[in-house]
Amino acid sequence: MNDQPKTDFSPEGVTVVISRRVSPGKEAEFERLSSQMTEAASHYAGYMGTHLFRPVSPQDPEYRIIFQFASQADLARWHQSGTRAGILKQLEPLLQQPSQVEVTDGIINWFTLPGHNPVQPPPKYKMTAVSWLALYPLVTLIFFLFGEVLAQLPLLLRTLVVTAVVMILMSYVAMPRFTRWFAFWLYPKRERDVR
């Protein structure tokens, strides 16, 4: 579920994954406060988006909230805000245990599977290998199709155009597919079952 106003996730941002176990019967109030928290965060500089994942099964009863800011400094301003502290004060009594928070950055956002609560990323060597497998054909295709046109551009402009196109294709076309295709290796079944 992503009911938040903005979801411009980027591989360059700082991503926070929060896992929360809500006391039975408190789910509606928790979701109301979570929406309020998201709305408040969206007004802070550097806010890039939020996704809320409801519990997927009784074996995995946690809510997971993933949000992203453009930089560590933007994230710190939000974390230190009185607005956030006030909403957290109302939220915490609804929880069975303290929230678990994980901060990541870089390409981890590419490695999420639809319908799975993405908390534990694959090992870095696996993410690197799958990223390269997606990147190589994209770059080759771009140079095959547009190599002559690109060769006429100055080096800085050429690399600007190529990297912009590649990043967009990687984020929105290649990596969602490669993550699904290689899920058996990135997320072996036993790991998917315990997350």
C-alpha positions in Angstrom: 0.0 0.0 0.0 1.3 3.5 -0.7 -1.3 6.0 0.3 1.1 8.9 0.8 1.2 12.1 -1.3 4.6 11.7 -2.8 6.7 8.6 -3.7 9.7 9.8 -5.8 12.1 7.2 -4.5 15.6 7.6 -5.8 18.7 5.5 -5.6 20.6 8.5 -4.3 18.4 9.3 -1.2 18.7 8.2 2.4 16.1 5.5 3.2 14.6 4.7 6.6 12.8 1.4 7.2 10.8 1.3 10.4 9.2 -1.9 11.7 6.4 -1.6 14.2 4.2 -4.2 16.0 0.9 -2.7 16.8 -1.2 -3.9 19.8 -4.3 -5.8 18.6 -7.3 -3.5 18.2 -5.1 -0.4 17.8 -4.5 -0.7 14.1 -6.9 2.0 13.0 -5.5 4.6 15.4 -1.9 3.6 14.4 -2.7 4.0 10.7 -4.3 7.4 11.3 -1.2 8.6 13.2 1.1 7.1 10.5 -0.8 9.1 7.9 -0.5 12.2 10.0 3.3 11.6 10.4 3.7 11.2 6.6 1.7 14.4 6.0 3.9 16.3 8.4 7.1 14.8 7.0 6.1 15.8 3.5 6.4 19.5 4.4 10.1 19.2 5.4 12.9 20.0 3.0 14.3 16.9 1.2 11.3 14.7 1.7 11.1 12.2 -1.2 8.3 9.8 -0.4 6.8 7.2 1.9 5.4 3.6 1.6 3.4 1.9 4.3 3.2 -1.9 4.2 0.6 -3.6 6.4 1.4 -7.0 8.0 1.5 -9.7 5.3 0.7 -12.7 7.6 0.4 -13.8 11.2 4.0 -15.0 10.9 5.1 -11.5 10.0 2.8 -9.2 12.0 4.7 -6.0 11.7 3.9 -2.8 9.9 6.8 -1.5 7.9 7.1 2.1 6.9 9.7 3.1 4.4 10.5 6.7 3.8 13.2 8.6 2.1 14.9 12.0 2.3 17.4 13.5 -0.1 20.3 13.7 2.4 21.3 12.8 5.9 21.0 16.5 6.8 17.4 16.6 5.6 16.6 13.4 7.5 18.3 14.8 10.7 16.1 17.9 10.5 13.0 15.8 10.4 14.2 13.4 13.2 14.9 16.3 15.5 11.7 18.1 14.8 9.1 18.8 17.5 6.4 17.8 15.1 7.8 14.2 14.8 8.3 14.0 18.5 4.7 14.9 19.2 3.3 12.3 16.9 5.7 9.7 18.2 4.5 10.4 21.7 1.0 9.5 20.6 2.1 6.5 18.5 4.3 4.7 21.0 1.6 3.6 23.5 -0.1 1.7 20.5 3.0 -0.5 20.1 3.8 -3.9 21.6 7.5 -3.2 21.6 9.8 -0.3 20.6 10.1 0.4 16.9 13.1 -1.1 15.0 14.7 1.5 12.7 17.2 0.8 9.9 18.8 3.6 7.8 20.2 2.8 4.4 21.3 4.6 1.3 22.4 3.9 -2.2 20.9 1.3 -4.5 19.0 -0.7 -1.8 15.7 0.7 -3.1 16.2 -1.2 -6.3 16.0 -4.5 -4.5 12.4 -4.7 -3.3 9.8 -7.3 -4.2 6.2 -6.4 -4.6 4.1 -8.0 -1.8 7.1 -8.5 0.5 8.0 -6.3 3.4 11.5 -5.2 2.4 13.6 -5.0 5.6 16.8 -7.1 5.2 18.6 -6.3 2.0 20.5 -9.0 0.0 24.2 -9.2 0.5 26.2 -6.4 -1.3 27.9 -8.8 -3.7 24.5 -10.1 -4.9 23.2 -6.5 -5.4 26.3 -5.6 -7.2 26.1 -8.6 -9.5 22.4 -8.1 -10.4 22.9 -4.4 -10.9 25.8 -5.1 -13.3 23.7 -7.7 -15.2 21.0 -5.0 -15.7 23.4 -2.1 -16.4 25.5 -3.8 -19.0 22.8 -4.5 -21.6 21.2 -1.1 -21.1 24.5 0.8 -21.7 25.3 -1.4 -24.7 21.9 -0.8 -26.2 22.1 3.0 -25.7 25.5 3.1 -27.4 24.4 0.7 -30.2 21.3 2.8 -31.0 22.6 6.3 -30.3 26.4 5.9 -30.4 26.9 8.1 -33.5 24.7 10.9 -32.2 26.3 10.7 -28.7 29.8 10.8 -30.2 29.0 14.3 -31.6 28.3 15.7 -28.1 31.0 17.1 -25.8 32.2 14.5 -23.3 30.5 16.2 -20.3 27.2 16.5 -22.0 27.4 12.9 -23.4 28.0 11.4 -20.0 25.3 13.6 -18.5 22.7 12.3 -21.0 23.8 8.7 -20.9 23.9 8.5 -17.1 20.5 10.3 -16.7 18.9 7.9 -19.2 20.6 4.8 -17.6 19.5 5.8 -14.1 15.9 6.3 -15.1 15.8 3.0 -17.0 17.6 1.2 -14.1 15.2 2.5 -11.5 11.9 2.2 -13.3 12.4 -0.5 -16.0 15.4 -2.8 -15.5 15.8 -3.3 -11.7 12.1 -4.1 -10.9 12.3 -6.9 -13.5 15.8 -8.1 -12.6 14.9 -8.1 -8.9 11.9 -10.4 -9.7 13.9 -12.6 -12.1 16.8 -13.1 -9.6 14.6 -13.2 -6.4 15.4 -16.9 -6.0 19.1 -15.9 -5.6 18.7 -12.5 -3.9 16.1 -13.7 -1.4 16.4 -17.5 -1.0 13.0 -18.9 0.1 14.0 -19.5 3.7 15.0 -15.8 4.0 11.7 -14.6 2.5 9.8 -16.8 4.9 11.4 -15.3 8.0 11.3 -11.6 7.1 
